[in-house]
Amino acid sequence: MLQIAAIRRNADELIQRLNIRGIDGQSLISDVLLMDENNRSLRTQMEQTQAQLNQISSQIGDLYKSGNKSEGDLLKEQSIGMKEQLKELEQSVESGESALIQLLLTIPNTPQLDVPVGKSAEDNKTVFEFGNKPNLEESALPHWELAKKYNIIDFELGVKITGAGFPVYKGKGAIFQRALIQFFLNEANAAGYMEIQPPLMVNADSGYGTGQLPDKEGQMYHSTVDDLYLIPTAEVPITNLYRDVILEEKQLPIKNAGYTPCFRREAGSYGAHVRGLNRLHQFDKVEIVQIVKPTESNQTLEVMSNYVQSLLQKLGLHYRVLLLCGGDMGFTSAKTYDMEVWSGAQEKWLECSSVSNFETFQTNRLKCRFRNSDGKTELAHSLNGSALALPRIVAALLENYQTPNGIVVPSVLVPYTGFDIIN
């Protein structure tokens, strides 16, 4: 959530940044500032009325003590009317400030000024591409047919047990999945990330803290009896470790990584473009999260992007990096890089990671602060990234590494699988 103090200080810049998303920043920020001005005026009236009441109460006491009951009674009568006025002002202030918060909750994060202007994925900017597209035989199969051929992923059995978007991994497919998870966790540990094993369900306060609530309830599975939500990503519980926390500057940066299953209701439409592992309701992912000083967040974003790319390179995958345009970024992000791997048999790009800088958007909601060298508290910046989400990585590996004799396992995974080919 945007800070009202920051909006007052930097209204023109925030208008410019909102325009990058294709939003009428001028109108939106003007509405916020007008509401804020009215609220501050009401609060001033309330505080002045309270001060007057305090003064009158003191005068009434003095008058009664001095035996001047008649004047004391007159002031007491006057104070009754002022108390009613104060009550109305308090209700108006509470209502106005609540309305302002609700308005602020509808405003997305403001893109950084180097984010491309645009409305959709077509306006994203390719900033880097690694490797070459694999040369596959004409008879190459998409991963859902490879999964069936080698009996490693059963999509129909998942439909039987739960429904579409909940695959069953079997035999070498399950081992391959587990090998990737362990590989990603070990790489994160080597890069200085402390592993976290968080809960898979969170309360509403946690969803609010990272921006999933109040406007994305429909995208999460909700246990209504207990009012808990299945996590859409480990970002939610891990980032919420620092909700309502004041950190010391020497503790920063904080680097956490965690593996969790992820649950998402918004799997979207069905068809060839979402077949197999391309889009799921439940999938596995290793997430990296950092809490840093504001002056370091942009550089940290680049470091995190390079780290995710190093994983793709070690797996020998052809990939590209996109700088997302304003209209294609997530609600909470100020700047996002997407990594897409090439799916050889499907002949298309598959998104496998997003790495984002949220600046103070999440930490303002979380009240996550740090005490700087001057002894003052200020909001930290939060960042996260997929490192990596498994489904589309598995899809690309199965397709790109297929041979007439089976699917070759990338050499970096062999120590984790115990086999070098799936056949």
N, C-alpha and C positions, 0 to 999 in steps of 0.2 A: 504494500500500500504506500502511495506517495505521502510524504510528510507535508502537513499544511504549512509548517515554517519554511520548508524548501520551496513550496509553491509561491509563498509571499516574496521570498528573496529572488527567485529565478524564474518568474512567470514567463518572460519572453523566450528563454531557452527551452523551457518545458513545452511551450506551445510549438516551437520549432521541432522538437523531438517527437511530440505526438503526431505532428503532421506526417512524419516518416511512415507511421502506421496507416496513413490514409484517414486519420481521425481529425475532425474539426477542432483542433487544439484551442483556438481562440475562443470559441463559444464555450467549450467545456471548462477551461480555466477561468473564464469570466464568471461562469455560474458558481464555481467553487469560491472564488474571491468575494463575490457578492454575498453568498451565504455566510462565509466566514466573517465578513464585515458586520452583517446583521447580528450574528451570534455574539461577536465581541461587544457590540453596542448594547445588546440585551444584558450581557454579563456585567458590563459597567454599571448599567441601571440597577441591576440586582445588588451589586456590591455597595453602591451608593445608598440604596434603600436600607440595606442591612446596617450600614454605618449610622444612618440617621436613626434607625430603630434603637441601636445600641446607645446612642447619645440620649434619646428620649427616655429610655428605660432608666438611665443613670439620673436624669433630671427628675423623673417621677419619684425615685427613691429619696432624693434630696428634699423634694417638696413635702413628702409625707413625714420625713424625719423632722423637718422644721415646723410641722403643724399646719402647713398650707394645703389642706386636703382638697379644697375646691379646684385649685389649679392643677393639683395632681390628678384629680378625676378627669379633668378636661384633656390633659395630655394622654391619660390612659385610654380615653375614648378615641383620640386621634391615632394612637398606636395600634388599636384593633384594626382600623381601616388599612393602615400601612402593612400590617401583617398579612392581610388578605392580598394586598398588592404584591408583597414579596413572594407569597406562595404562587401567585400567577406568573411572576417573573421567573421563579425557579423552574416551574413546569415548562415555560417557553424556552428557557436556556437548555434544559435537558432534551426537549423535543428537537430544538434547532441543532444541537451538537450531535444528536443521534442521526438526524437527517444528513448532516454533513459527512459523518462516517460512512453511512450507507452509500452516499454519492461517491466518496473516495474509493470505496470497495469496488465500484463498477469501472474505475479507470485503470487500464493496463499500465504496466511499466513503460517508461519512456525510452525509446531506442537511443543508443549512442549516435552521435552525429555522423559517424562513418558507416552506419548501417544503410544499405541501399534502400531507396524509396521503391515501394512496390506493393502489390495487392495479393500475389499468390506465388506458388513455387516457381512459376515461370520467370519471376523477377529476381530469383536468388542468383548469387554471383559465385561461379566456380573460381576458387582461389588457389587450388593445388590439385594435381592428379599424379598418382603413383602407379608405376608398373604398366603392364600391357594386358590387354584382354586375352584370356586363354584361347588357344586354338583347339576347339573340340571337334570331334567327328560329327558328321551330319546325323548320325544315329544317337547322339547324346540325349540323355533323358533329363527332364526336370526333376527336382529333388523329391517330389511326392511320388513319382514313379520309381525312383531309386530306392526310396524308403520301403516301398512295397516289394520291390524285387529282392532286396537283401533282408527284409523282415526286421527293420530297425526302428521304424516309427509307424504306429497304427492309428490312422486318423479315424477310421470307422469305429474302432473299438472305443475311442474317446467319445464319439457321438453317443454310443450305446450307454456308456457309464454316466456321462454328464451332458454333453451337447457339443455342437460345433465349436471349434476353437480351443478344445482341451485334448491335445494329442497324448497318446501313450507311447513312451519310449521303451524299447525292448532290446535285450541282449547287448550287442555292440553299440547300438544306438544310445542306450542308457549310459554305458561306460563312456562313450564319446562325449556325451553331454556333461557328465561328471568331470571328465578330464579337462574340458574347456573351463569349467567353473574353477577348478583347482589351479589351472594355469593362470587365469586372470587374477585370482586372489594372491598367488605367489608373486606375480609381477607387481601388483599393487603394494604388497609388503616390501618388496625390494626398492620400490620408489618412495618409501617413507610414509605410506598410508597405514594407519592403525586399523586393524580389522574390527568391525562391529557386527554382532549378530543381533539385530533388532527384532521387536515384535512384528508380526505380520498384520496386526490390526491396530488401528489408531483411533483416538477419540476425536470429537469435532474440533477441539481446540488445536490439535495437531494439524488437521486438515486446513484450518483457517491460517495457521502460522506459515505454511508453505504455499498457500494460494489455491489449493484445490477447492476450498469452500470460501464463500457461500455460493459460488456460481457454477460449480462443476459437480454437484451431487449426482447427477444422472450418469456420470462417467465412472463412478465407483460402485462396487458392490457394498451394500449397506445392511448390516445386521440390526434391524430396527428394534428388536427387543432390548438389546444392550446399548443401542446407539453407537455402534462401532463400525469402522469402515475398513475393508480389506485394502491393503496398500497398493497403489498403482505403480510404485517404485520405492526403493529403499531410501531415496532422497527424503521422503516424508518423515519417517521415524528418526533417521540419523540427524537431519538438520534440527529436528525438534529436541534433540538432546541439549541444545543450547538456548531453548526458550526460557525467558525470564532469568537469564544468567548474565552477570557482569564479569567479563574475563580480564585478566591482566595482559598488557601489551606483550609481555615476554612469552605468553602462551601462544601467540599467533606466529605463523599460521597453524591452524588446526587442520589436519589431513586425516580423513576417515574413509574407509572402504567397507562395503558390505555386500554379501550375496543374499538375495531373497528371490522367491517366486514373486511375480507381479500379476495383479489382477485388474483387468480393464473391461468394462462393459461396452465401451464405444468401439467395438471391432468394425463397425461400418458395414458396407454392402458386401454381398457375396458375388463371386464370379471368378474368372480366370486370373484377374490381377491380384486376388487375395487368396489364392489356393494354397494348400499345404501350410508351410510355416510363415508365409508372407504376412499374415496378420492373425493374431491369436487373442483369446480372452485371458489365458494363463500362460506365462512364459517366465524363464529364468534370466536373471540379469545381475551383473556385478556393477555397483554404482560407486563413484568416487565423489566425495564432498569436501570442500574447503571453506573455512571461515578465516578471513584475512583482513588486514588493514585496508582502508579505502584506497590508499596510494598504491597498493600492490595488486589490486584485483585485475586490472587489464593485462598486466604481465602474467599473472597467474592463469588467466584464461588461455593465453598462448601456450604456456607450459603444459596445461592439461590437454589441450588439443594435440600437441606434439606427442604426449604420452599415449593417448588413445591411438594415434597413427602408428606409434611404434609397435603396438599389439597387432595391428592389421599387417604391418610389414613382416613381423615374425611369423605370421600365419601364411605369408606369401600371397596375399589377396590384392587384386587390383582395386583401387579405391580412388575416390575424389572427395575433396573438402569443399563444402558450400558455406558461404557467408549468407545467412538468411536475410531476406528483405523484411522491412517493417511489418508488412501485412501477413507474413508467414511465420513470424516468431510467436512463441508461447506468450500467454498473458503476463507472466511474471518476469520475463527476460528483458534485459537491456541490450544484450548482444549474444548471438548464438551461432556456433559452427555445427553443421551437420556433416557426418561422415557417411558416405554411401559406398557399398561394395558392389562389384559387378557380378551379376548372376549370369554365368556363361550359357546355360541351357535356355533360360528364359529371355536372355539378351536384353536385360534391363538393369537399372540401378536400384539397389535396395538400401534404404536407410537403416543403419545399424547403431548409430550413436548421435546424441546431441550433447554438446558441451556449452554451458551457458553461464554468463555473469549476470547475477540478479541485482548487483549493487546493494542498496539498502531496502529494496522492495520487500524481501522476505524478513530481514532482520528488524525492520520497523514493526511488522506484525508480531514477530517473535519476541520483541524487546530484548534482542541479543546485542549487548554493548560490550565495549572494552574500555579500560581506564588507560588513557594515553600518558605520555611522559610528563604532561603538565598536571596530572592528577584529575583531569576532567574525563567524564564518560562520553563516548560517542558511539554511534551505530557502526558495527562491523559490516563487511560485505560478505555475501555468500555466493558460492559457485558450486555447480555439480556437473557430472557427465556420466554417460553410459560407458562402462569400460570392461566388458561390453554386454549388450543385449544378445542373447544366444540365438533366437530363431533364425534370423536372416543371415547370421554368421554361419550357422550350420547349413542353411540352404545353399549359400555360396560355396562352402567347402565341399559339400557333397557333389555339387554340379561341376565345379571347376577342377576337382581332383579325380573325377571319374575316368576309368580306363576300361578296356575290354575285359580285364582280369579282376576288376573290383575298384573300390574307392581308396586311393592312397591316403594315409594319415599324414598330415604335416609333421615334419621331423620334431618340432618343438613339443608336440603332443604325445609322441610315442612313449616317453618315460611315464606318462600319466595313464595311457591306455593299456600298455603292455602288448600291443599289436600294432603293426604298421600298415595293415590293409583291412578293409571291410569287404568281405566276399561271402 
